[in-house]
Amino acid sequence: MTDRYGGTRIATNLRALLTSHHAEATRGAVVVIGSDGWDADPPAELAAVMARLSRRASNSLHIPVIAFGHHSLTRLGDHVSGDSVWRSRFEIVRRGRNATTATPAGRMTGETNMVRGERRWFTSALAAVGAFAASSTLVVVASSQPALATVPGLPGTPQPGTPIFTEDFSNESAAAAPIRIGSYTGSPGSVYVPGPGGSGADGETYTADPAWSPGAGACNGWIMRQTSPLPPNGGDPPVTNNDQCGRSDAWGRLQEMARDMGLFQGQSPGEAATNQVLTEYTNSVTGAQLPGYQLETDNNTIPAIGGHFYSVSAIFAERNCTVPSAQRARLRFELLLNGVPTVLAQNLSPCTDPGAEIVNNTWIAKLQSLALQLSVADTPTLGLRLYNATATGIGNDVAFDLPQIVDVTPQLDKAFNPTTIGQGQTSTLTFTITNTDDLQAKNGMSFTDTLPANVTATGVNSTTCSDATVTAPAGATSVDFAGNLDLNVASCTISIQVTSTVVGSYTNTGCVAPDGSTIPGCESNFPPSSGSTRPAPPPSPSSPLLTSLW
């Protein structure tokens, strides 16, 4: 210290504390200042910084450690005699318990019992920091509030998943004429931005089985909107009689369905008038209709992440659900994993979906598949197929919009409670696994979490997850978990009691995937997702565990 004979810079040191990343620890705290009381900073600076401190801390105590006068410390809050470690210790503990008035020395005998258990705390604290020097300032923070955690989402509150593929059929306008599904190219990019000029379909092109394509004479496979005219004749394969879209007012009903599906998605009436959908109206003259694929991605190169969970959804509208002779659609969703199909849902129909809304005699619903977890060992690319298994055109009058592949990987958050412990005391490290708002079952989750150095488990563990195992025996330096989130369960927790005998600040950030690779931020057993994660946010590191000499 360059001015060791000229007093201590109390104001300078307090200002440094309040502008550092430790400042939050002073909120609601008892701040203890050990000093000879001789401040080399100007009195106005000390007054200003103490005013700032008083707006954060619940109290501040000055402990003079040698017999200098207190004239330069009148702005430091309450004074406590420094000639007695017991009195100093008692005042720190008492103020930390939200006492509001000073205690006369004559009453120390009665209060000694209250603080006898804390004798080791203050004695050890003095041993750790050494003797108070005559020309040095010590700021000890005894916080009564936990440190703020870094939380990317809301632990326990389900949030939407992250779409990695979305087709809204709006990359090309169908205002002047409907578009054949085989001639349409989806919008670029994987981040969904709706409407013309948007993105989300990764530049995909599509095919459909011939019976579900234009030219089959059934009004299938056309991208259209409320104002689209009837499909033109001609083309390849050739269309006649407007592909039977004008028969029995099928086109007029499809125009209403396109608009109503836009309103179902929350679009304004003006936006809904331009909402584009894919027709599957099965309107042949004979009523014949083969089952088959209504939509299939051509490229199947949508990037995904091994270990993550994915589901498929789409908005379907169907008419004539209550007509006795009419058959209902039986829809099947398939995910193509590296070109190999996996069925995620089947026998779906807006007519039977519990979440359907009825508008103008049309049943509209967002149909949702189960969640599929990809292997951690995979380097996966995905594609999509939508299939209709109903083999008739009597009824089965459908259009659909917004097919999506969604990353529905649960979120993992971690937090210590309490965030400050004494040497050898315990804190609970809680992992909260939060489902996405589809609330589908997420089975087969697992993680290995490496505890910070000098932090160990005590062997006291618990979990609310189903079919779960938690391995963290006494003395363990890591936590192993495997278990499930059941259908319609919003979240579950894993609680690990931990301890440390070494003073320090510990932040739990490291995790190891089942294959042994390090996972920054500890995102369950899954490598970090590319781009945004929550929706799919990477789980936050825990709030720091502060171990004090107690």
C-alpha positions in Angstrom: 0.0 0.0 0.0 1.6 3.2 -1.1 0.1 5.3 1.7 0.4 2.8 4.5 1.1 5.6 7.0 -1.7 7.9 5.8 -4.8 5.9 6.7 -7.1 3.5 4.9 -9.1 4.1 1.7 -12.4 2.9 3.1 -14.5 4.7 0.5 -12.4 3.4 -2.4 -12.6 -0.2 -1.2 -16.3 -0.1 -0.6 -16.8 1.5 -4.0 -14.8 -1.3 -5.6 -17.0 -3.9 -3.8 -20.2 -2.3 -5.0 -19.1 -2.1 -8.6 -17.8 -5.7 -8.7 -19.7 -8.9 -9.4 -19.8 -9.5 -5.6 -22.1 -6.5 -5.2 -25.3 -8.5 -5.3 -24.2 -10.4 -2.1 -24.6 -7.1 -0.1 -28.3 -6.9 -0.8 -30.1 -7.4 2.5 -26.8 -8.3 4.2 -25.1 -7.2 7.3 -21.8 -5.6 6.1 -19.0 -5.7 8.7 -16.2 -3.2 8.4 -13.0 -3.8 10.4 -10.7 -0.8 10.4 -8.7 1.6 12.6 -11.2 4.2 11.6 -8.7 6.5 9.8 -10.1 7.0 6.3 -7.7 8.6 3.8 -10.5 9.3 1.3 -12.4 12.6 1.4 -15.4 12.6 3.8 -17.7 13.4 0.9 -16.7 10.3 -1.0 -17.2 8.1 2.1 -20.6 9.7 2.7 -21.7 9.0 -0.9 -20.6 5.3 -1.0 -22.1 4.7 2.4 -25.4 6.1 1.2 -25.2 3.7 -1.7 -24.4 0.8 0.5 -27.3 1.6 2.9 -29.7 1.3 0.0 -28.6 -2.4 -0.4 -27.5 -3.7 3.0 -29.8 -4.2 5.9 -27.2 -2.9 8.4 -23.5 -2.0 8.6 -21.3 -2.4 11.6 -17.9 -0.8 12.2 -15.5 -2.7 14.4 -12.6 -0.5 15.4 -9.6 -2.6 16.1 -7.3 -0.1 17.8 -7.9 2.9 19.9 -8.2 5.6 17.2 -11.1 8.0 17.4 -14.3 7.5 15.3 -14.5 11.0 13.9 -13.8 9.8 10.4 -16.3 6.9 10.6 -19.5 8.6 11.7 -20.9 7.7 8.3 -20.3 4.0 8.6 -23.6 3.0 10.4 -23.5 1.4 13.8 -20.3 1.1 15.8 -19.4 -2.0 17.8 -16.6 -2.3 20.3 -13.6 -4.0 18.8 -12.0 -4.8 22.2 -14.0 -8.0 22.5 -14.2 -10.7 19.9 -17.3 -12.0 21.8 -19.1 -8.7 21.5 -18.2 -8.3 17.9 -19.3 -11.8 17.1 -22.5 -11.4 18.9 -23.4 -8.2 17.1 -22.7 -9.7 13.7 -24.9 -12.7 14.4 -27.7 -10.6 16.1 -27.8 -8.1 13.2 -27.8 -10.9 10.7 -31.0 -12.2 12.4 -32.7 -8.9 11.7 -32.4 -7.4 15.2 -33.0 -3.7 15.1 -31.5 -2.2 18.2 -28.1 -2.3 19.9 -27.7 -4.6 23.0 -26.1 -3.1 26.1 -23.0 -4.7 27.3 -24.6 -5.6 30.6 -26.9 -8.0 28.9 -24.3 -10.1 27.2 -24.7 -13.0 29.7 -28.2 -13.6 28.7 -27.5 -13.6 25.0 -24.4 -15.8 25.2 -26.5 -18.9 25.1 -28.1 -17.8 21.9 -24.8 -17.6 20.1 -22.8 -20.2 21.9 -23.2 -22.6 19.0 -21.6 -20.0 16.7 -18.4 -19.5 18.7 -16.5 -21.6 16.2 -17.8 -19.4 13.3 -16.3 -16.2 14.5 -13.1 -17.6 16.0 -12.4 -19.5 12.7 -13.2 -16.3 10.7 -10.6 -14.4 12.6 -8.1 -17.2 12.1 -8.8 -17.3 8.4 -8.3 -13.6 7.7 -5.6 -13.0 10.2 -5.4 -10.1 12.7 -7.0 -6.8 11.8 -4.2 -4.6 10.7 -4.1 -1.0 11.9 -4.0 0.4 8.4 -6.1 -2.1 6.5 -9.8 -2.4 5.8 -11.6 -5.8 5.9 -15.2 -6.1 4.5 -16.9 -9.3 5.6 -20.3 -10.0 4.0 -22.7 -12.1 6.0 -25.6 -12.3 3.4 -29.1 -13.0 4.5 -30.3 -13.6 0.9 -29.3 -16.3 -1.6 -27.3 -15.4 -4.7 -29.3 -14.9 -7.9 -29.3 -18.0 -10.1 -28.7 -17.8 -13.8 -32.0 -19.2 -15.2 -32.6 -19.4 -19.0 -36.2 -20.5 -18.6 -38.7 -21.1 -15.8 -37.8 -24.3 -14.0 -41.0 -26.4 -13.5 -43.0 -24.3 -16.1 -43.2 -26.1 -19.5 -42.4 -24.0 -22.5 -42.8 -24.6 -26.3 -40.3 -26.8 -28.0 -38.0 -25.5 -30.8 -39.2 -26.2 -34.4 -36.4 -27.4 -36.6 -38.6 -27.7 -39.7 -41.8 -25.8 -40.5 -43.7 -25.7 -43.7 -46.5 -23.1 -44.0 -46.9 -23.5 -47.8 -46.5 -19.7 -48.1 -43.1 -19.4 -49.8 -44.9 -19.1 -53.2 -48.2 -17.3 -53.7 -51.3 -19.1 -54.7 -53.3 -16.0 -55.2 -53.4 -16.2 -59.0 -53.5 -20.0 -59.2 -53.2 -23.0 -56.9 -49.8 -24.7 -56.9 -49.1 -28.4 -57.4 -47.3 -29.9 -54.4 -44.6 -31.4 -56.7 -43.8 -27.9 -58.1 -43.5 -26.1 -54.8 -40.3 -25.2 -52.9 -40.3 -24.4 -49.2 -38.8 -21.4 -47.6 -35.1 -21.4 -46.7 -33.5 -21.8 -43.3 -34.6 -23.8 -40.3 -35.8 -20.9 -38.0 -39.5 -20.4 -38.6 -40.6 -17.0 -39.8 -44.2 -17.2 -41.0 -45.6 -16.0 -44.3 -44.2 -14.9 -47.7 -40.5 -14.1 -47.5 -40.3 -16.2 -44.3 -38.2 -19.2 -43.5 -38.3 -22.5 -41.7 -38.7 -25.2 -44.4 -35.0 -25.6 -45.2 -35.6 -25.2 -48.9 -37.4 -28.6 -49.1 -39.3 -29.9 -52.1 -42.0 -32.5 -51.8 -43.7 -35.5 -53.4 -47.0 -37.3 -52.8 -48.4 -40.6 -54.0 -50.1 -40.4 -57.4 -53.6 -40.9 -55.8 -52.9 -37.9 -53.5 -51.4 -35.6 -56.3 -53.0 -33.2 -58.8 -54.3 -35.1 -61.9 -55.9 -37.9 -59.9 -59.3 -36.3 -60.3 -59.9 -36.0 -56.5 -58.9 -32.4 -55.7 -55.8 -33.6 -53.8 -52.3 -32.1 -53.6 -53.0 -28.4 -54.3 -51.6 -25.5 -52.4 -54.3 -22.8 -52.2 -55.8 -20.0 -50.2 -59.3 -18.4 -49.7 -59.0 -16.4 -53.0 -57.3 -19.0 -55.2 -59.3 -19.8 -58.4 -60.1 -23.4 -59.4 -57.1 -25.4 -60.6 -56.4 -24.9 -64.3 -56.8 -27.8 -66.7 -53.7 -29.2 -68.5 -50.2 -29.6 -67.1 -48.3 -32.7 -66.2 -49.8 -35.0 -65.2 -52.8 -33.6 -67.1 -55.8 -32.1 -65.2 -59.3 -32.3 -66.6 -62.5 -30.9 -65.1 -60.5 -28.7 -62.7 -59.3 -31.9 -61.0 -62.9 -32.4 -59.7 -62.4 -29.5 -57.3 -65.6 -27.7 -58.5 -67.8 -30.7 -57.9 -70.3 -30.4 -55.0 -68.7 -27.0 -54.1 -65.6 -28.7 -52.8 -63.4 -25.7 -53.7 -65.6 -23.2 -51.9 -65.4 -25.4 -48.7 -61.6 -25.7 -49.1 -61.4 -21.9 -49.4 -63.3 -21.6 -46.1 -61.1 -24.2 -44.5 -57.9 -22.3 -45.5 -59.2 -19.2 -43.9 -60.4 -20.9 -40.8 -57.1 -22.7 -40.3 -55.4 -19.3 -40.4 -57.8 -18.0 -37.7 -57.2 -21.2 -35.7 -53.5 -20.2 -35.6 -54.2 -16.8 -34.3 -54.0 -14.9 -37.5 -55.9 -11.7 -38.1 -58.8 -11.9 -40.6 -56.6 -10.2 -43.2 -53.8 -12.6 -42.6 -56.1 -15.6 -42.6 -57.4 -14.6 -46.1 -53.9 -15.3 -47.4 -53.2 -18.4 -45.4 -52.2 -21.3 -47.7 -52.9 -25.0 -47.1 -52.6 -28.3 -48.9 -55.8 -29.9 -50.2 -56.6 -33.6 -49.6 -60.4 -33.5 -50.3 -60.8 -37.0 -52.0 -63.5 -35.6 -54.3 -63.4 -38.2 -57.1 -66.6 -38.9 -59.0 -66.6 -42.6 -58.0 -65.7 -42.1 -54.4 -62.6 -44.2 -54.8 -59.5 -43.2 -52.9 -56.4 -45.3 -52.3 -54.5 -44.9 -49.0 -51.1 -43.3 -49.3 -48.6 -40.6 -48.6 -50.0 -37.1 -48.8 -46.7 -35.4 -48.3 -43.1 -36.5 -48.2 -39.9 -34.4 -47.9 -37.5 -35.1 -50.8 -34.1 -34.1 -49.4 -34.4 -35.5 -45.8 -31.4 -33.6 -44.7 -32.9 -31.6 -41.8 -30.1 -31.6 -39.2 -30.9 -33.0 -35.7 -29.0 -33.8 -32.6 -28.3 -37.3 -31.2 -29.9 -37.7 -27.7 -32.6 -35.1 -28.3 -36.3 -35.8 -28.4 -38.3 -34.9 -31.5 -42.0 -34.9 -32.3 -44.2 -34.2 -35.4 -47.3 -32.0 -35.5 -49.6 -30.4 -38.1 -52.8 -28.5 -38.2 -55.6 -30.5 -39.9 -59.1 -29.5 -40.9 -61.8 -32.1 -41.8 -65.4 -31.7 -42.9 -68.5 -33.9 -42.6 -67.3 -35.5 -39.3 -70.9 -36.1 -38.1 -72.3 -37.4 -41.4 -73.3 -41.1 -40.8 -72.0 -42.4 -44.1 -68.8 -40.4 -44.1 -65.5 -42.0 -43.3 -62.9 -40.1 -41.3 -59.3 -39.6 -42.1 -56.8 -41.9 -40.3 -53.6 -40.0 -40.3 -50.1 -41.3 -39.7 -47.0 -39.3 -38.9 -43.6 -40.7 -39.8 -40.1 -39.3 -39.0 -37.4 -40.3 -41.5 -34.2 -40.8 -39.5 -31.3 -41.0 -41.9 -33.8 -42.1 -44.5 -35.4 -44.9 -42.4 -39.1 -44.3 -41.4 -40.3 -44.5 -37.8 -44.0 -44.2 -37.1 -44.6 -41.6 -34.3 -48.4 -41.4 -34.5 -51.3 -43.1 -36.3 -55.1 -43.1 -36.6 -55.3 -39.4 -35.9 -58.2 -37.3 -37.0 -59.5 -33.8 -36.3 -63.0 -35.4 -35.9 -61.9 -37.3 -32.8 -59.2 -35.1 -31.4 -60.2 -33.7 -27.9 -58.6 -30.3 -28.7 -60.5 -29.8 -32.0 -62.5 -26.6 -32.6 -65.6 -26.6 -34.8 -65.8 -23.7 -37.3 -68.4 -23.6 -40.1 -69.0 -27.4 -39.8 -65.2 -27.9 -40.0 -63.2 -29.7 -37.2 -59.8 -28.1 -36.8 -57.1 -29.5 -34.6 -53.3 -29.4 -34.1 -52.5 -33.1 -34.3 -49.4 -34.2 -32.3 -47.2 -37.3 -32.3 -45.4 -38.9 -29.4 -41.8 -37.9 -28.8 -38.9 -39.9 -30.1 -35.4 -39.8 -28.5 -32.6 -40.2 -31.0 -29.6 -42.2 -30.1 -26.7 -40.2 -28.6 -24.4 -42.1 -31.0 -26.3 -40.8 -34.0 -25.3 -38.0 -36.3 -28.9 -37.7 -37.5 -30.7 -36.0 -40.4 -34.4 -36.0 -40.6 -37.3 -36.0 -43.0 -41.1 -36.2 -42.8 -43.9 -38.3 -44.2 -47.7 -37.8 -43.6 -49.9 -40.8 -44.6 -53.7 -41.2 -44.8 -54.8 -44.8 -44.2 -58.5 -44.3 -45.1 -59.3 -46.1 -48.3 -62.3 -44.2 -49.5 -63.4 -40.8 -50.7 -66.8 -41.0 -49.0 -66.0 -38.4 -46.3 -62.3 -38.2 -45.6 -62.5 -34.5 -46.7 -59.3 -32.9 -45.4 -56.8 -30.1 -45.8 -53.8 -29.4 -43.7 -51.2 -26.7 -42.8 -48.0 -26.2 -40.8 -46.4 -29.6 -40.6 -43.5 -29.3 -38.2 -40.6 -31.3 -36.7 -40.1 -29.9 -33.2 -37.2 -30.5 -30.7 -39.1 -31.3 -27.5 -36.0 -32.0 -25.4 -36.7 -31.3 -21.7 -34.8 -28.5 -20.0 -32.5 -29.1 -17.1 -31.8 -26.5 -14.4 -29.7 -26.7 -11.3 -29.5 -24.8 -8.1 -28.0 -25.1 -4.6 -30.1 -24.4 -1.5 -29.0 -22.8 0.7 -26.4 -21.1 -1.4 -24.1 -20.3 1.6 -23.0 -23.0 4.1 -20.3 -23.3 6.8 -17.5 -25.8 6.6 -18.8 -29.3 6.9 -22.5 -28.2 6.6 -24.8 -29.3 3.8 -26.6 -27.8 0.9 -29.1 -29.5 -1.5 -28.2 -29.5 -5.2 -31.5 -29.8 -7.0 -31.8 -30.7 -10.7 -35.2 -29.7 -12.2 -36.2 -31.5 -15.4 -38.9 -29.4 -17.1 -41.0 -30.9 -19.9 -42.0 -28.9 -23.0 -45.6 -27.8 -23.3 -46.6 -30.8 -25.4 -46.3 -32.8 -22.1 -45.5 -35.9 -24.0 -43.7 -38.7 -22.1 -39.9 -38.3 -22.3 -38.5 -41.7 -21.4 -34.9 -42.8 -21.2 -33.4 -39.5 -19.9 -30.0 -39.7 -18.2 -27.1 -37.6 -17.2 -23.8 -37.7 -15.3 -23.0 -34.5 -13.5 -19.5 -33.9 -12.2 -19.6 -31.9 -8.9 -17.1 -29.0 -8.5 -13.8 -29.8 -6.9 -13.9 -30.0 -3.1 -17.7 -30.6 -3.2 -18.9 -34.1 -2.4 -22.2 -35.9 -2.0 -23.3 -37.0 1.5 -25.3 -40.0 0.2 -28.7 -38.4 0.9 -30.6 -38.4 -2.4 -34.2 -38.3 -3.7 -36.1 -37.9 -6.9 -39.7 -37.3 -8.1 -39.0 -38.7 -11.6 -40.5 -42.0 -12.5 -38.6 -45.3 -12.9 -35.5 -43.4 -11.8 -32.2 -44.4 -10.3 -29.9 -41.8 -8.7 -26.4 -42.8 -7.8 -24.4 -40.4 -5.6 -23.1 -42.3 -2.5 -21.4 -40.5 0.4 -18.1 -39.0 -0.8 -19.0 -39.2 -4.5 -17.8 -36.4 -6.7 -20.4 -37.0 -9.4 -24.1 -37.7 -9.8 -25.6 -40.4 -12.1 -29.3 -40.2 -13.1 -31.5 -42.3 -15.3 -35.3 -42.0 -15.4 -38.5 -40.9 -17.1 -40.9 -38.0 -17.4 -44.4 -39.5 -17.7 -47.2 -38.3 -20.0 -48.8 -35.1 -18.9 -46.1 -34.5 -16.2 -44.7 -30.9 -16.3 -41.5 -31.6 -14.4 -39.6 -33.7 -11.9 -36.6 -33.2 -9.6 -33.5 -34.9 -8.4 -32.1 -33.7 -5.1 -28.6 -34.4 -3.9 -27.3 -33.4 -0.5 -23.7 -32.1 -0.8 -21.0 -30.7 1.5 -17.6 -29.1 1.5 -14.9 -28.5 4.1 -12.9 -26.1 1.9 -13.8 -22.4 1.9 -14.6 -21.1 -1.6 -17.3 -20.4 -4.2 -18.4 -23.4 -6.3 -20.4 -23.3 -9.5 -21.7 -26.5 -10.9 -21.5 -26.3 -14.7 -19.9 -29.5 -15.9 -21.8 -32.6 -17.2 -20.7 -35.7 -19.0 -22.8 -37.4 -21.6 -23.4 -41.2 -21.4 -20.7 -41.6 -24.1 -18.2 -39.8 -21.9 -18.0 -36.5 -23.8 -18.2 -33.2 -21.9 -21.4 -31.2 -22.2 -21.0 -27.5 -21.6 -23.8 -26.2 -19.4 -25.0 -29.7 -18.6 -27.9 -30.2 -21.0 -29.2 -33.5 -19.6 -27.6 -36.4 -21.4 -27.8 -34.5 -24.7 -25.1 -32.5 -26.5 -25.9 -28.8 -26.7 -28.3 -28.0 -29.5 -27.2 -25.8 -32.3 -28.6 -22.3 -32.5 -31.3 -21.5 -29.9 -32.2 -24.0 -27.2 -35.6 -23.4 -25.7 -37.0 -22.7 -26.4 -34.7 -25.6 -25.8 -32.3 -23.4 -23.9 -29.3 -25.0 -22.4 -29.8 -25.6 -18.7 -28.4 -22.9 -16.6 -25.3 -23.4 -14.4 -26.3 -23.6 -10.8 -26.1 -20.5 -8.6 -22.8 -20.5 -6.8 -22.4 -22.5 -3.6 -20.5 -20.3 -1.2 -18.7 -22.2 1.6 -17.8 -20.0 4.5 -15.9 -20.7 7.7 -18.9 -21.2 10.0 
